Amino acid sequence: GKDIKEWEEWYIKKYPDALSIAAIKITEMIKNLKDSIIKINKEIINEWLKDLVIVKTFIGLKFQEAILKKGAEIVKKNYRLSNPSEESKGIDGFIGGIPVSIKPITYKAKKGLNEEINAVIVYYEKLKDGIEIDFSELVKKE
Protein backbone atom coordinates (compact mmCIF):
# COMPACT_ATOMS: atom_id res chain seq x y z
CA GLY A 1 0.00 0.00 0.00
CA LYS A 2 0.88 3.62 -0.45
CA ASP A 3 0.06 4.54 3.12
CA ILE A 4 -0.43 2.80 6.44
CA LYS A 5 -4.21 2.65 6.07
CA GLU A 6 -3.92 0.75 2.76
CA TRP A 7 -1.31 -1.54 4.28
CA GLU A 8 -3.56 -2.26 7.27
CA GLU A 9 -6.56 -3.02 5.03
CA TRP A 10 -4.48 -5.31 2.79
CA TYR A 11 -2.94 -7.13 5.76
CA ILE A 12 -6.24 -7.69 7.58
CA LYS A 13 -7.89 -8.88 4.37
CA LYS A 14 -5.03 -11.30 3.62
CA TYR A 15 -4.53 -12.47 7.24
CA PRO A 16 -7.85 -11.84 9.02
CA ASP A 17 -7.03 -13.90 12.12
CA ALA A 18 -3.32 -13.11 12.47
CA LEU A 19 -3.60 -10.45 15.18
CA SER A 20 -6.06 -12.38 17.37
CA ILE A 21 -3.97 -15.57 17.04
CA ALA A 22 -0.81 -13.64 17.95
CA ALA A 23 -2.59 -12.07 20.95
CA ILE A 24 -3.65 -15.52 22.21
CA LYS A 25 -0.07 -16.84 21.87
CA ILE A 26 1.43 -13.81 23.63
CA THR A 27 -1.14 -14.04 26.44
CA GLU A 28 -0.21 -17.70 26.97
CA MET A 29 3.52 -16.87 27.01
CA ILE A 30 2.96 -14.11 29.58
CA LYS A 31 0.91 -16.51 31.75
CA ASN A 32 3.76 -19.06 31.59
CA LEU A 33 6.28 -16.35 32.48
CA LYS A 34 4.19 -15.22 35.48
CA ASP A 35 3.86 -18.84 36.67
CA SER A 36 7.64 -19.31 36.38
CA ILE A 37 8.52 -16.06 38.16
CA ILE A 38 6.41 -17.08 41.17
CA LYS A 39 8.52 -20.25 41.52
CA ILE A 40 11.84 -18.37 41.69
CA ASN A 41 13.17 -18.37 45.25
CA LYS A 42 16.44 -17.67 47.03
CA GLU A 43 17.59 -21.30 46.64
CA ILE A 44 17.10 -21.21 42.86
CA ILE A 45 18.88 -17.84 42.64
CA ASN A 46 21.82 -19.14 44.71
CA GLU A 47 22.15 -22.26 42.52
CA TRP A 48 22.04 -20.15 39.36
CA LEU A 49 24.64 -17.72 40.76
CA LYS A 50 26.94 -20.57 41.81
CA ASP A 51 26.75 -22.03 38.31
CA LEU A 52 27.37 -18.63 36.71
CA VAL A 53 30.13 -17.35 38.98
CA ILE A 54 31.98 -20.53 39.98
CA VAL A 55 31.40 -23.19 37.33
CA LYS A 56 31.22 -21.04 34.18
CA THR A 57 34.18 -18.86 35.22
CA PHE A 58 36.30 -21.92 36.02
CA ILE A 59 35.44 -23.54 32.68
CA GLY A 60 36.06 -20.24 30.87
CA LEU A 61 39.50 -19.80 32.45
CA LYS A 62 40.52 -23.37 31.59
CA PHE A 63 39.28 -22.80 28.05
CA GLN A 64 41.28 -19.55 27.74
CA GLU A 65 44.39 -21.18 29.12
CA ALA A 66 44.14 -24.05 26.62
CA ILE A 67 43.88 -21.53 23.74
CA LEU A 68 46.84 -19.50 25.06
CA LYS A 69 48.90 -22.68 25.44
CA LYS A 70 48.17 -23.77 21.85
CA GLY A 71 48.99 -20.29 20.49
CA ALA A 72 52.27 -20.29 22.43
CA GLU A 73 53.17 -23.68 20.94
CA ILE A 74 52.50 -22.39 17.41
CA VAL A 75 54.78 -19.34 17.78
CA LYS A 76 57.22 -21.16 20.09
CA LYS A 77 56.87 -18.69 22.99
CA ASN A 78 55.80 -18.85 26.62
CA TYR A 79 52.33 -17.81 27.75
CA ARG A 80 50.66 -16.60 30.92
CA LEU A 81 47.14 -15.68 32.01
CA SER A 82 46.44 -12.02 32.68
CA ASN A 83 46.19 -10.45 36.12
CA PRO A 84 43.01 -8.61 37.23
CA SER A 85 44.34 -5.23 36.07
CA GLU A 86 45.09 -6.61 32.60
CA GLU A 87 41.73 -8.41 32.49
CA SER A 88 39.95 -5.10 33.08
CA LYS A 89 41.52 -3.90 29.81
CA GLY A 90 40.17 -6.90 27.89
CA ILE A 91 43.45 -8.83 27.92
CA ASP A 92 43.06 -12.55 28.67
CA GLY A 93 46.75 -13.42 28.64
CA PHE A 94 50.11 -12.96 26.99
CA ILE A 95 52.00 -15.02 24.44
CA GLY A 96 55.62 -13.96 24.54
CA GLY A 97 55.21 -10.27 25.30
CA ILE A 98 52.10 -9.91 23.15
CA PRO A 99 48.78 -9.17 24.90
CA VAL A 100 46.03 -11.52 23.70
CA SER A 101 42.24 -11.27 23.92
CA ILE A 102 40.23 -14.43 23.26
CA LYS A 103 36.82 -13.89 21.67
CA PRO A 104 34.11 -16.00 20.03
CA ILE A 105 33.92 -15.64 16.24
CA THR A 106 30.60 -13.79 16.68
CA TYR A 107 32.58 -10.93 18.25
CA LYS A 108 33.88 -9.99 14.77
CA ALA A 109 30.41 -8.72 13.83
CA LYS A 110 30.32 -6.53 16.95
CA LYS A 111 33.93 -5.33 16.66
CA GLY A 112 34.31 -1.69 17.47
CA LEU A 113 31.01 -1.35 19.29
CA ASN A 114 31.93 0.19 22.70
CA GLU A 115 35.09 -1.79 23.37
CA GLU A 116 38.64 -1.00 22.42
CA ILE A 117 41.13 -3.73 23.21
CA ASN A 118 44.82 -3.09 22.67
CA ALA A 119 45.67 -6.72 22.09
CA VAL A 120 45.88 -9.34 19.39
CA ILE A 121 42.49 -11.03 19.14
CA VAL A 122 42.33 -14.79 18.86
CA TYR A 123 38.92 -15.93 17.63
CA TYR A 124 37.36 -19.29 18.33
CA GLU A 125 34.27 -21.09 17.17
CA LYS A 126 32.70 -24.01 19.02
CA LEU A 127 31.87 -26.82 16.63
CA LYS A 128 29.91 -30.04 17.17
CA ASP A 129 33.11 -32.07 17.38
CA GLY A 130 35.49 -29.56 18.95
CA ILE A 131 36.70 -26.03 18.44
CA GLU A 132 38.22 -24.03 15.61
CA ILE A 133 40.73 -21.34 16.60
CA ASP A 134 41.98 -18.49 14.41
CA PHE A 135 45.53 -17.53 15.42
CA SER A 136 46.15 -15.46 12.25
CA GLU A 137 46.46 -12.09 14.07
CA LEU A 138 48.97 -13.63 16.49
CA VAL A 139 51.05 -15.19 13.71
CA LYS A 140 51.12 -11.82 11.84
CA LYS A 141 52.58 -10.15 14.97
CA GLU A 142 55.47 -12.59 15.12
C-alpha positions as CSV (number, residue, x, y, z in Angstrom):
1,G,0.0,0.0,0.0
2,K,0.9,3.6,-0.5
3,D,0.1,4.5,3.1
4,I,-0.4,2.8,6.4
5,K,-4.2,2.6,6.1
6,E,-3.9,0.8,2.8
7,W,-1.3,-1.5,4.3
8,E,-3.6,-2.3,7.3
9,E,-6.6,-3.0,5.0
10,W,-4.5,-5.3,2.8
11,Y,-2.9,-7.1,5.8
12,I,-6.2,-7.7,7.6
13,K,-7.9,-8.9,4.4
14,K,-5.0,-11.3,3.6
15,Y,-4.5,-12.5,7.2
16,P,-7.8,-11.8,9.0
17,D,-7.0,-13.9,12.1
18,A,-3.3,-13.1,12.5
19,L,-3.6,-10.5,15.2
20,S,-6.1,-12.4,17.4
21,I,-4.0,-15.6,17.0
22,A,-0.8,-13.6,18.0
23,A,-2.6,-12.1,21.0
24,I,-3.6,-15.5,22.2
25,K,-0.1,-16.8,21.9
26,I,1.4,-13.8,23.6
27,T,-1.1,-14.0,26.4
28,E,-0.2,-17.7,27.0
29,M,3.5,-16.9,27.0
30,I,3.0,-14.1,29.6
31,K,0.9,-16.5,31.8
32,N,3.8,-19.1,31.6
33,L,6.3,-16.3,32.5
34,K,4.2,-15.2,35.5
35,D,3.9,-18.8,36.7
36,S,7.6,-19.3,36.4
37,I,8.5,-16.1,38.2
38,I,6.4,-17.1,41.2
39,K,8.5,-20.2,41.5
40,I,11.8,-18.4,41.7
41,N,13.2,-18.4,45.2
42,K,16.4,-17.7,47.0
43,E,17.6,-21.3,46.6
44,I,17.1,-21.2,42.9
45,I,18.9,-17.8,42.6
46,N,21.8,-19.1,44.7
47,E,22.1,-22.3,42.5
48,W,22.0,-20.1,39.4
49,L,24.6,-17.7,40.8
50,K,26.9,-20.6,41.8
51,D,26.8,-22.0,38.3
52,L,27.4,-18.6,36.7
53,V,30.1,-17.4,39.0
54,I,32.0,-20.5,40.0
55,V,31.4,-23.2,37.3
56,K,31.2,-21.0,34.2
57,T,34.2,-18.9,35.2
58,F,36.3,-21.9,36.0
59,I,35.4,-23.5,32.7
60,G,36.1,-20.2,30.9
61,L,39.5,-19.8,32.5
62,K,40.5,-23.4,31.6
63,F,39.3,-22.8,28.0
64,Q,41.3,-19.5,27.7
65,E,44.4,-21.2,29.1
66,A,44.1,-24.0,26.6
67,I,43.9,-21.5,23.7
68,L,46.8,-19.5,25.1
69,K,48.9,-22.7,25.4
70,K,48.2,-23.8,21.9
71,G,49.0,-20.3,20.5
72,A,52.3,-20.3,22.4
73,E,53.2,-23.7,20.9
74,I,52.5,-22.4,17.4
75,V,54.8,-19.3,17.8
76,K,57.2,-21.2,20.1
77,K,56.9,-18.7,23.0
78,N,55.8,-18.8,26.6
79,Y,52.3,-17.8,27.8
80,R,50.7,-16.6,30.9
81,L,47.1,-15.7,32.0
82,S,46.4,-12.0,32.7
83,N,46.2,-10.5,36.1
84,P,43.0,-8.6,37.2
85,S,44.3,-5.2,36.1
86,E,45.1,-6.6,32.6
87,E,41.7,-8.4,32.5
88,S,40.0,-5.1,33.1
89,K,41.5,-3.9,29.8
90,G,40.2,-6.9,27.9
91,I,43.4,-8.8,27.9
92,D,43.1,-12.5,28.7
93,G,46.8,-13.4,28.6
94,F,50.1,-13.0,27.0
95,I,52.0,-15.0,24.4
96,G,55.6,-14.0,24.5
97,G,55.2,-10.3,25.3
98,I,52.1,-9.9,23.1
99,P,48.8,-9.2,24.9
100,V,46.0,-11.5,23.7
101,S,42.2,-11.3,23.9
102,I,40.2,-14.4,23.3
103,K,36.8,-13.9,21.7
104,P,34.1,-16.0,20.0
105,I,33.9,-15.6,16.2
106,T,30.6,-13.8,16.7
107,Y,32.6,-10.9,18.2
108,K,33.9,-10.0,14.8
109,A,30.4,-8.7,13.8
110,K,30.3,-6.5,16.9
111,K,33.9,-5.3,16.7
112,G,34.3,-1.7,17.5
113,L,31.0,-1.4,19.3
114,N,31.9,0.2,22.7
115,E,35.1,-1.8,23.4
116,E,38.6,-1.0,22.4
117,I,41.1,-3.7,23.2
118,N,44.8,-3.1,22.7
119,A,45.7,-6.7,22.1
120,V,45.9,-9.3,19.4
121,I,42.5,-11.0,19.1
122,V,42.3,-14.8,18.9
123,Y,38.9,-15.9,17.6
124,Y,37.4,-19.3,18.3
125,E,34.3,-21.1,17.2
126,K,32.7,-24.0,19.0
127,L,31.9,-26.8,16.6
128,K,29.9,-30.0,17.2
129,D,33.1,-32.1,17.4
130,G,35.5,-29.6,18.9
131,I,36.7,-26.0,18.4
132,E,38.2,-24.0,15.6
133,I,40.7,-21.3,16.6
134,D,42.0,-18.5,14.4
135,F,45.5,-17.5,15.4
136,S,46.1,-15.5,12.3
137,E,46.5,-12.1,14.1
138,L,49.0,-13.6,16.5
139,V,51.0,-15.2,13.7
140,K,51.1,-11.8,11.8
141,K,52.6,-10.2,15.0
142,E,55.5,-12.6,15.1
